[in-house]
Amino acid sequence: MEWQDEGIVIGVRRLGERDVILEAMTREHGRHLGVVRSGRSQRMQPALQAGNGCDLVWRARLDEQLGQFAIEPTKMRAAALMGSASALYAMATLGALLRLLPERDPHPALFETLTIVLDALDQPQLAAPLLVRFEMALLSELGFGLDLTECAATGANDRLIYVSPKSGRAVSEAAGEPYRDRLLALPEFLKGGDTGFPGPNEIADGLALTGFFLERHLFGPRGVAMPEARAAFVALFPADPF
C-alpha cells in the first residue's frame, strides 16, 4: 500500500532511540499516523514541528498497519510561531481539536480551513476569529453544525444577536429578549459580510459560543477535558463586563 498527500504536522511521539510516530492532518486521508525513521535526528527534527506543512508518502504492507512516512517539508511555520504565546496556545488547541476527528477519515474542507488559520497564527487579531471559524467548521464536519442564518422562532434573518444553547440556531433580538439570560451571544463577525476586525468582546463571545458546543457535543461525551491551551488562549481576550 502506498499513497502521497499534502499534510500538516500535528505532533510526534518517540519510538525507540531514533524513530518517531508522526501524527499529521492530510488533505485526502484525514488525520493519519505513521513511523518516521530517524525522526529524532538533527536533520529531521526541525521539519517535524507542529504546524509545519509537508508532502508525505505513506507506505505499508497492509492498509490497517501503522506504516511509515517519508516526509518532505514544504512550509516551515513553526519557527515563526515560537515567539508568540497566543500562537503556541492556538497551535496546541488546534492539535487537540484535530484529535477529535476519527483517524483516517478525510475532511478536505477542514484541511483548507486549517491551512488558513495556521498562516495567520502569528497575527492574533486575525488568528482569534479564524480559530472560532475553525471550531465552527469542526462542529459542522462532525454533524453538530450551528444554523446562524435565520431566527429559530420567527424565521427572520435580521437583528440576529443570540444563539439558542438548546438548538444551536440563531435567535433575533425581539424573539430572544425575554430569554436573554439563557441565550448565547452571536458576534457580528459570524453573521457574514465584511465587518472588519472583531474587537475583544466579539472574540470572547465567539470563543464562548463555540466552546459551549464543543464541550456539549465533543469533549463532554468523551469524558475529555477541554484543552488547557484553549483556556489560556481564551484568557487573552477577556470580555468587557460593562
BALOBA-1460 file (C-alpha; in Angstrom, 3 decimals):
// residues 242
<rec num="1" residu="m" x="0.000" y="0.000" z="0.000"/>
<rec num="2" residu="e" x="1.246" y="3.485" z="-0.826"/>
<rec num="3" residu="w" x="-0.158" y="6.981" z="-1.182"/>
<rec num="4" residu="q" x="1.096" y="10.548" z="-1.470"/>
<rec num="5" residu="d" x="-0.624" y="13.548" z="0.072"/>
<rec num="6" residu="e" x="-0.198" y="17.060" z="1.403"/>
<rec num="7" residu="g" x="-0.012" y="17.216" z="5.190"/>
<rec num="8" residu="i" x="0.356" y="19.379" z="8.289"/>
<rec num="9" residu="v" x="2.281" y="18.163" z="11.326"/>
<rec num="10" residu="i" x="0.095" y="17.817" z="14.426"/>
<rec num="11" residu="g" x="2.673" y="16.204" z="16.697"/>
<rec num="12" residu="v" x="5.186" y="13.402" z="17.207"/>
<rec num="13" residu="r" x="5.826" y="10.672" z="19.781"/>
<rec num="14" residu="r" x="9.123" y="8.955" z="20.443"/>
<rec num="15" residu="l" x="9.555" y="5.433" z="19.158"/>
<rec num="16" residu="g" x="12.758" y="3.886" z="20.436"/>
<rec num="17" residu="e" x="16.034" y="5.773" z="20.326"/>
<rec num="18" residu="r" x="15.935" y="7.141" z="16.799"/>
<rec num="19" residu="d" x="12.425" y="6.991" z="15.351"/>
<rec num="20" residu="v" x="9.141" y="8.835" z="15.949"/>
<rec num="21" residu="i" x="5.461" y="8.318" z="15.244"/>
<rec num="22" residu="l" x="4.241" y="11.285" z="13.235"/>
<rec num="23" residu="e" x="0.653" y="12.448" z="13.568"/>
<rec num="24" residu="a" x="-0.397" y="14.564" z="10.602"/>
<rec num="25" residu="m" x="-3.558" y="16.057" z="9.177"/>
<rec num="26" residu="t" x="-3.639" y="15.257" z="5.475"/>
<rec num="27" residu="r" x="-5.797" y="16.710" z="2.736"/>
<rec num="28" residu="e" x="-7.243" y="13.464" z="1.337"/>
<rec num="29" residu="h" x="-6.533" y="10.873" z="4.053"/>
<rec num="30" residu="g" x="-7.576" y="12.729" z="7.189"/>
<rec num="31" residu="r" x="-5.711" y="12.519" z="10.469"/>
<rec num="32" residu="h" x="-3.094" y="9.851" z="9.909"/>
<rec num="33" residu="l" x="-0.193" y="8.308" z="11.833"/>
<rec num="34" residu="g" x="2.989" y="6.682" z="10.611"/>
<rec num="35" residu="v" x="6.569" y="5.976" z="11.633"/>
<rec num="36" residu="v" x="9.329" y="8.338" z="10.545"/>
<rec num="37" residu="r" x="12.687" y="6.571" z="10.599"/>
<rec num="38" residu="s" x="15.467" y="8.652" z="12.191"/>
<rec num="39" residu="g" x="12.842" y="11.221" z="13.088"/>
<rec num="40" residu="r" x="14.840" y="12.258" z="16.157"/>
<rec num="41" residu="s" x="17.891" y="13.199" z="14.121"/>
<rec num="42" residu="q" x="19.057" y="16.818" z="13.992"/>
<rec num="43" residu="r" x="18.217" y="16.892" z="10.306"/>
<rec num="44" residu="m" x="14.614" y="15.744" z="10.758"/>
<rec num="45" residu="q" x="13.560" y="17.433" z="14.000"/>
<rec num="46" residu="p" x="13.050" y="20.946" z="12.534"/>
<rec num="47" residu="a" x="10.656" y="19.538" z="9.922"/>
<rec num="48" residu="l" x="8.614" y="17.601" z="12.483"/>
<rec num="49" residu="q" x="7.407" y="20.601" z="14.497"/>
<rec num="50" residu="a" x="3.668" y="21.157" z="14.913"/>
<rec num="51" residu="g" x="2.187" y="23.474" z="12.290"/>
<rec num="52" residu="n" x="4.713" y="22.754" z="9.554"/>
<rec num="53" residu="g" x="3.442" y="21.850" z="6.096"/>
<rec num="54" residu="c" x="4.851" y="18.842" z="4.284"/>
<rec num="55" residu="d" x="4.499" y="16.411" z="1.425"/>
<rec num="56" residu="l" x="4.018" y="12.865" z="2.686"/>
<rec num="57" residu="v" x="4.430" y="9.415" z="1.226"/>
<rec num="58" residu="w" x="2.888" y="6.660" z="3.337"/>
<rec num="59" residu="r" x="3.790" y="3.016" z="2.821"/>
<rec num="60" residu="a" x="2.676" y="-0.205" z="4.496"/>
<rec num="61" residu="r" x="2.270" y="-3.819" z="3.521"/>
<rec num="62" residu="l" x="-1.384" y="-3.786" z="4.628"/>
<rec num="63" residu="d" x="-3.790" y="-0.853" z="4.834"/>
<rec num="64" residu="e" x="-4.576" y="-1.444" z="8.535"/>
<rec num="65" residu="q" x="-0.919" y="-1.265" z="9.585"/>
<rec num="66" residu="l" x="0.690" y="1.819" z="11.132"/>
<rec num="67" residu="g" x="3.030" y="2.149" z="8.157"/>
<rec num="68" residu="q" x="5.909" y="4.511" z="7.521"/>
<rec num="69" residu="f" x="6.062" y="8.108" z="6.370"/>
<rec num="70" residu="a" x="8.608" y="9.701" z="4.088"/>
<rec num="71" residu="i" x="8.367" y="13.443" z="4.681"/>
<rec num="72" residu="e" x="9.458" y="16.449" z="2.665"/>
<rec num="73" residu="p" x="8.880" y="19.822" z="4.384"/>
<rec num="74" residu="t" x="7.104" y="22.456" z="2.290"/>
<rec num="75" residu="k" x="6.209" y="25.269" z="4.721"/>
<rec num="76" residu="m" x="8.214" y="25.741" z="7.902"/>
<rec num="77" residu="r" x="5.779" y="27.711" z="10.047"/>
<rec num="78" residu="a" x="6.886" y="26.512" z="13.482"/>
<rec num="79" residu="a" x="9.880" y="28.811" z="13.895"/>
<rec num="80" residu="a" x="7.723" y="31.913" z="13.351"/>
<rec num="81" residu="l" x="5.220" y="30.717" z="15.970"/>
<rec num="82" residu="m" x="7.704" y="30.022" z="18.745"/>
<rec num="83" residu="g" x="7.954" y="33.660" z="19.834"/>
<rec num="84" residu="s" x="4.208" y="34.161" z="20.322"/>
<rec num="85" residu="a" x="2.352" y="32.783" z="23.345"/>
<rec num="86" residu="s" x="-1.000" y="33.210" z="21.596"/>
<rec num="87" residu="a" x="0.265" y="31.288" z="18.558"/>
<rec num="88" residu="l" x="1.544" y="28.428" z="20.719"/>
<rec num="89" residu="y" x="-1.735" y="28.242" z="22.655"/>
<rec num="90" residu="a" x="-3.684" y="28.268" z="19.390"/>
<rec num="91" residu="m" x="-1.491" y="25.581" z="17.812"/>
<rec num="92" residu="a" x="-1.898" y="23.314" z="20.852"/>
<rec num="93" residu="t" x="-5.652" y="23.925" z="20.740"/>
<rec num="94" residu="l" x="-5.824" y="23.033" z="17.053"/>
<rec num="95" residu="g" x="-3.959" y="19.794" z="17.736"/>
<rec num="96" residu="a" x="-6.419" y="18.832" z="20.477"/>
<rec num="97" residu="l" x="-9.366" y="19.651" z="18.228"/>
<rec num="98" residu="l" x="-7.988" y="17.636" z="15.319"/>
<rec num="99" residu="r" x="-7.618" y="14.616" z="17.599"/>
<rec num="100" residu="l" x="-11.399" y="14.601" z="17.929"/>
<rec num="101" residu="l" x="-11.584" y="13.500" z="14.282"/>
<rec num="102" residu="p" x="-11.708" y="9.775" z="13.587"/>
<rec num="103" residu="e" x="-8.348" y="8.584" z="12.331"/>
<rec num="104" residu="r" x="-8.077" y="8.239" z="8.525"/>
<rec num="105" residu="d" x="-11.426" y="9.957" z="7.946"/>
<rec num="106" residu="p" x="-10.983" y="12.506" z="5.103"/>
<rec num="107" residu="h" x="-12.004" y="16.132" z="5.733"/>
<rec num="108" residu="p" x="-10.534" y="18.133" z="2.824"/>
<rec num="109" residu="a" x="-12.575" y="21.270" z="3.540"/>
<rec num="110" residu="l" x="-11.397" y="21.270" z="7.145"/>
<rec num="111" residu="f" x="-7.816" y="20.858" z="5.927"/>
<rec num="112" residu="e" x="-8.222" y="24.022" z="3.841"/>
<rec num="113" residu="t" x="-9.592" y="25.926" z="6.832"/>
<rec num="114" residu="l" x="-6.727" y="24.675" z="8.991"/>
<rec num="115" residu="t" x="-4.191" y="25.944" z="6.475"/>
<rec num="116" residu="i" x="-5.743" y="29.417" z="6.515"/>
<rec num="117" residu="v" x="-5.698" y="29.528" z="10.322"/>
<rec num="118" residu="l" x="-2.080" y="28.373" z="10.553"/>
<rec num="119" residu="d" x="-0.911" y="31.024" z="8.115"/>
<rec num="120" residu="a" x="-2.385" y="33.712" z="10.402"/>
<rec num="121" residu="l" x="-1.322" y="32.387" z="13.815"/>
<rec num="122" residu="d" x="1.426" y="34.953" z="14.235"/>
<rec num="123" residu="q" x="-1.207" y="37.734" z="13.917"/>
<rec num="124" residu="p" x="-3.523" y="37.473" z="16.971"/>
<rec num="125" residu="q" x="-6.067" y="39.922" z="15.531"/>
<rec num="126" residu="l" x="-6.596" y="37.508" z="12.636"/>
<rec num="127" residu="a" x="-5.889" y="34.233" z="14.418"/>
<rec num="128" residu="a" x="-8.590" y="34.539" z="17.095"/>
<rec num="129" residu="p" x="-11.625" y="34.926" z="14.799"/>
<rec num="130" residu="l" x="-10.158" y="32.335" z="12.436"/>
<rec num="131" residu="l" x="-9.845" y="29.856" z="15.314"/>
<rec num="132" residu="v" x="-13.525" y="30.429" z="16.090"/>
<rec num="133" residu="r" x="-14.363" y="29.744" z="12.440"/>
<rec num="134" residu="f" x="-12.257" y="26.583" z="12.516"/>
<rec num="135" residu="e" x="-14.168" y="25.374" z="15.577"/>
<rec num="136" residu="m" x="-17.435" y="26.126" z="13.777"/>
<rec num="137" residu="a" x="-16.219" y="24.109" z="10.801"/>
<rec num="138" residu="l" x="-15.159" y="21.215" z="13.027"/>
<rec num="139" residu="l" x="-18.582" y="21.099" z="14.686"/>
<rec num="140" residu="s" x="-20.205" y="21.075" z="11.253"/>
<rec num="141" residu="e" x="-17.912" y="18.337" z="9.910"/>
<rec num="142" residu="l" x="-18.780" y="16.119" z="12.877"/>
<rec num="143" residu="g" x="-22.532" y="16.651" z="12.498"/>
<rec num="144" residu="f" x="-23.141" y="19.411" z="15.058"/>
<rec num="145" residu="g" x="-23.193" y="22.490" z="12.837"/>
<rec num="146" residu="l" x="-24.798" y="25.707" z="14.052"/>
<rec num="147" residu="d" x="-27.519" y="27.392" z="11.983"/>
<rec num="148" residu="l" x="-26.951" y="31.144" z="12.132"/>
<rec num="149" residu="t" x="-28.903" y="32.104" z="9.008"/>
<rec num="150" residu="e" x="-32.359" y="32.836" z="10.459"/>
<rec num="151" residu="c" x="-34.212" y="33.163" z="13.722"/>
<rec num="152" residu="a" x="-35.273" y="29.828" z="15.183"/>
<rec num="153" residu="a" x="-38.503" y="31.371" z="16.494"/>
<rec num="154" residu="t" x="-39.645" y="33.632" z="13.649"/>
<rec num="155" residu="g" x="-37.651" y="32.716" z="10.548"/>
<rec num="156" residu="a" x="-36.484" y="36.331" z="10.209"/>
<rec num="157" residu="n" x="-32.885" y="36.985" z="9.189"/>
<rec num="158" residu="d" x="-32.349" y="40.442" z="10.648"/>
<rec num="159" residu="r" x="-31.169" y="41.521" z="14.117"/>
<rec num="160" residu="l" x="-29.827" y="38.072" z="14.901"/>
<rec num="161" residu="i" x="-27.886" y="38.601" z="18.128"/>
<rec num="162" residu="y" x="-28.387" y="35.397" z="20.104"/>
<rec num="163" residu="v" x="-27.903" y="31.641" z="19.695"/>
<rec num="164" residu="s" x="-30.076" y="29.073" z="21.421"/>
<rec num="165" residu="p" x="-27.968" y="26.716" z="23.566"/>
<rec num="166" residu="k" x="-30.584" y="24.010" z="23.008"/>
<rec num="167" residu="s" x="-30.862" y="24.043" z="19.222"/>
<rec num="168" residu="g" x="-27.680" y="25.796" z="18.101"/>
<rec num="169" residu="r" x="-29.821" y="28.141" z="15.982"/>
<rec num="170" residu="a" x="-29.788" y="31.921" z="15.815"/>
<rec num="171" residu="v" x="-32.421" y="33.969" z="17.639"/>
<rec num="172" residu="s" x="-33.432" y="37.532" z="16.827"/>
<rec num="173" residu="e" x="-33.250" y="40.386" z="19.316"/>
<rec num="174" residu="a" x="-37.022" y="40.666" z="19.639"/>
<rec num="175" residu="a" x="-37.697" y="36.949" z="19.999"/>
<rec num="176" residu="g" x="-34.823" y="36.418" z="22.404"/>
<rec num="177" residu="e" x="-35.293" y="39.408" z="24.682"/>
<rec num="178" residu="p" x="-37.459" y="37.583" z="27.277"/>
<rec num="179" residu="y" x="-34.846" y="34.799" z="27.487"/>
<rec num="180" residu="r" x="-31.655" y="36.800" z="27.009"/>
<rec num="181" residu="d" x="-30.047" y="35.471" z="30.211"/>
<rec num="182" residu="r" x="-30.366" y="31.922" z="28.893"/>
<rec num="183" residu="l" x="-29.068" y="32.583" z="25.376"/>
<rec num="184" residu="l" x="-25.554" y="32.776" z="23.961"/>
<rec num="185" residu="a" x="-24.302" y="35.918" z="22.249"/>
<rec num="186" residu="l" x="-23.891" y="35.815" z="18.468"/>
<rec num="187" residu="p" x="-20.909" y="38.000" z="17.491"/>
<rec num="188" residu="e" x="-21.166" y="40.176" z="14.424"/>
<rec num="189" residu="f" x="-18.221" y="38.582" z="12.605"/>
<rec num="190" residu="l" x="-20.038" y="35.237" z="12.406"/>
<rec num="191" residu="k" x="-23.020" y="36.716" z="10.556"/>
<rec num="192" residu="g" x="-21.217" y="37.085" z="7.228"/>
<rec num="193" residu="g" x="-20.286" y="40.193" z="5.319"/>
<rec num="194" residu="d" x="-17.296" y="42.441" z="5.837"/>
<rec num="195" residu="t" x="-17.389" y="43.618" z="9.456"/>
<rec num="196" residu="g" x="-13.688" y="44.427" z="9.807"/>
<rec num="197" residu="f" x="-11.550" y="43.106" z="12.626"/>
<rec num="198" residu="p" x="-13.669" y="41.975" z="15.599"/>
<rec num="199" residu="g" x="-12.886" y="43.552" z="18.955"/>
<rec num="200" residu="p" x="-12.052" y="41.666" z="22.174"/>
<rec num="201" residu="n" x="-15.726" y="41.425" z="23.205"/>
<rec num="202" residu="e" x="-16.719" y="39.842" z="19.897"/>
<rec num="203" residu="i" x="-13.813" y="37.426" z="20.037"/>
<rec num="204" residu="a" x="-14.692" y="36.463" z="23.608"/>
<rec num="205" residu="d" x="-18.325" y="35.897" z="22.561"/>
<rec num="206" residu="g" x="-17.212" y="33.767" z="19.601"/>
<rec num="207" residu="l" x="-14.925" y="31.613" z="21.719"/>
<rec num="208" residu="a" x="-17.653" y="31.229" z="24.355"/>
<rec num="209" residu="l" x="-20.156" y="30.198" z="21.671"/>
<rec num="210" residu="t" x="-18.025" y="27.506" z="20.049"/>
<rec num="211" residu="g" x="-16.643" y="26.431" z="23.435"/>
<rec num="212" residu="f" x="-20.159" y="25.728" z="24.713"/>
<rec num="213" residu="f" x="-20.993" y="23.404" z="21.819"/>
<rec num="214" residu="l" x="-17.553" y="21.770" z="21.724"/>
<rec num="215" residu="e" x="-17.981" y="20.860" z="25.392"/>
<rec num="216" residu="r" x="-21.568" y="19.639" z="24.922"/>
<rec num="217" residu="h" x="-21.122" y="17.569" z="21.770"/>
<rec num="218" residu="l" x="-17.458" y="16.553" z="21.555"/>
<rec num="219" residu="f" x="-15.401" y="16.819" z="24.728"/>
<rec num="220" residu="g" x="-18.094" y="16.092" z="27.328"/>
<rec num="221" residu="p" x="-19.438" y="12.867" z="25.790"/>
<rec num="222" residu="r" x="-15.870" y="11.534" z="25.512"/>
<rec num="223" residu="g" x="-15.133" y="12.333" z="29.139"/>
<rec num="224" residu="v" x="-12.260" y="14.534" z="27.995"/>
<rec num="225" residu="a" x="-11.491" y="17.960" z="29.449"/>
<rec num="226" residu="m" x="-11.339" y="20.999" z="27.195"/>
<rec num="227" residu="p" x="-7.712" y="21.745" z="26.302"/>
<rec num="228" residu="e" x="-5.828" y="23.845" z="28.861"/>
<rec num="229" residu="a" x="-4.202" y="25.633" z="25.931"/>
<rec num="230" residu="r" x="-7.629" y="26.785" z="24.754"/>
<rec num="231" residu="a" x="-8.430" y="28.211" z="28.181"/>
<rec num="232" residu="a" x="-5.101" y="30.076" z="28.095"/>
<rec num="233" residu="f" x="-5.924" y="31.408" z="24.619"/>
<rec num="234" residu="v" x="-9.414" y="32.494" z="25.718"/>
<rec num="235" residu="a" x="-7.885" y="34.354" z="28.669"/>
<rec num="236" residu="l" x="-6.040" y="36.592" z="26.206"/>
<rec num="237" residu="f" x="-9.387" y="38.044" z="25.072"/>
<rec num="238" residu="p" x="-11.370" y="38.975" z="28.200"/>
<rec num="239" residu="a" x="-14.848" y="40.288" z="27.577"/>
<rec num="240" residu="d" x="-15.758" y="43.710" z="28.911"/>
<rec num="241" residu="p" x="-18.331" y="43.107" z="31.695"/>
<rec num="242" residu="f" x="-19.829" y="46.507" z="31.043"/>
